Amino acid sequence: MKPHKFLLLAAAAAVVAERAEPTAHFILLATQRTGSTWVMSELSKHSSCIATGTELFLDHKGFTWTESSRVRCLKTLYGSDVDKKQKPHKCSEKFKKFRSEVRDFAARQNRSSLPAVVGWKYLLNAGKPGPRSKIGVGGMMRDWPWLKRMWKHRGVKVLFLRRRNHLATVVSRASNWKTHDAHPKPEDLQRIAKKKVKLDTSGRWEMLRQLKNVKNAYSELGHLRDKARAAGLETRMVAYEDLSANATAFAQLANWLQGGGSKCPSALDTSREVDGPGARAVLKIHSKRLNETVLNWNVVVKTLTGTEFERFLHEDA
């Protein structure tokens, strides 16, 4: 082959690699404190064909998202070219970094003839997280009308995540609200794990109100899945407890996200590091039983006994 032809082919390959796009996309929808960050991290570890990211549309460092910027930036993540006749679209630095990492990941996968499946998460809650958080009109719910159309057009799979035990959700919210140790470093995990969480039982109705908020949030999540299926989206609902307890659950979930039949090596079984955006270790904070985690457990038991939430005093609720 003549040198100039070789250079032309190399240049063409470089352009293709630069513009490489994922073979598939998914989105994880959840409420706050359901283990979504841990689940996304585990997915990327169980399959080298999956790369995950966190929330993309949070305002920070002086950048405020608008609906127009969310629409236009997300289109570029899904492979659409920017309309140069319109004003330049503005994305946050975090979004641009993720988009760049996605393309790098897709290019590496293409060179290895492997799928490149990319996902990120969108929380339904509006406002700041805390023990009194409710589902609101902000966050993903605000964007649902145009998101469902875009996801349908792009073939994006929708993964819904919830906890089966409502009390565990309340405990996690209370812990994070007081310590802000949502995703600790390995060296801090032991220190945090020793801390017990004191739940607000100042009034019987306060505890019940928090649990009803969680119940309503998960009910809304179920209704949203019904809407997603009605819109023609491919969906799956998973429980945190099932993923945490079943060693094969993540492999099955990864297979669904990849479309089945993909020969993707597991990052747990090989020396290969997880390539792609969001690849980092995320540790579970509360691995003990609830009665070992809650400081005022006896009061909580007394408060919930005889109510519809009594069953959540048991781990397998």
SULJO-V520688 format. One record per backbone hydrogen bond with DSSP energy under -1.0 kcal/mol. NH is the residue of the N-H (numbers start at 1). CO is the residue of the C=O. If there is no record, write none. Layout:
NH & CO
NH & CO
This chain:
6 & 2
7 & 3
8 & 4
9 & 5
10 & 6
11 & 7
12 & 8
13 & 9
14 & 10
15 & 11
16 & 12
17 & 13
18 & 14
19 & 15
20 & 17
23 & 116
24 & 116
26 & 118
27 & 157
28 & 120
29 & 159
30 & 122
39 & 35
40 & 36
41 & 37
42 & 38
43 & 39
44 & 40
45 & 41
46 & 42
47 & 43
48 & 265
50 & 47
51 & 117
53 & 119
63 & 60
70 & 66
71 & 67
72 & 68
73 & 69
74 & 70
75 & 71
76 & 72
77 & 73
78 & 74
79 & 76
80 & 75
86 & 83
96 & 92
97 & 93
98 & 94
99 & 95
100 & 96
101 & 97
102 & 98
103 & 99
104 & 100
105 & 101
106 & 102
107 & 103
108 & 104
109 & 105
110 & 106
111 & 107
112 & 108
113 & 110
114 & 109
117 & 49
118 & 24
119 & 51
120 & 26
122 & 28
124 & 30
133 & 130
140 & 123
147 & 143
148 & 144
150 & 146
151 & 147
152 & 148
153 & 149
154 & 150
156 & 151
157 & 25
158 & 234
159 & 27
160 & 236
161 & 29
162 & 238
169 & 165
170 & 166
171 & 167
172 & 168
173 & 169
174 & 170
175 & 171
176 & 172
177 & 173
178 & 174
179 & 175
180 & 176
188 & 185
192 & 188
193 & 189
194 & 190
195 & 192
197 & 293
207 & 203
208 & 204
209 & 205
210 & 206
211 & 207
212 & 208
213 & 209
214 & 210
215 & 211
216 & 212
217 & 213
218 & 214
219 & 215
220 & 216
221 & 217
222 & 218
223 & 219
224 & 220
225 & 221
226 & 222
227 & 223
228 & 224
229 & 225
230 & 226
231 & 227
232 & 229
233 & 228
236 & 158
238 & 160
240 & 162
243 & 239
244 & 240
245 & 241
246 & 242
249 & 246
252 & 248
253 & 249
254 & 250
255 & 251
256 & 252
257 & 253
258 & 254
260 & 255
264 & 262
279 & 276
280 & 278
287 & 285
292 & 289
293 & 290
294 & 290
295 & 197
300 & 296
301 & 297
302 & 298
303 & 299
304 & 300
305 & 301
307 & 304
310 & 307
312 & 309
313 & 310
314 & 311
317 & 314
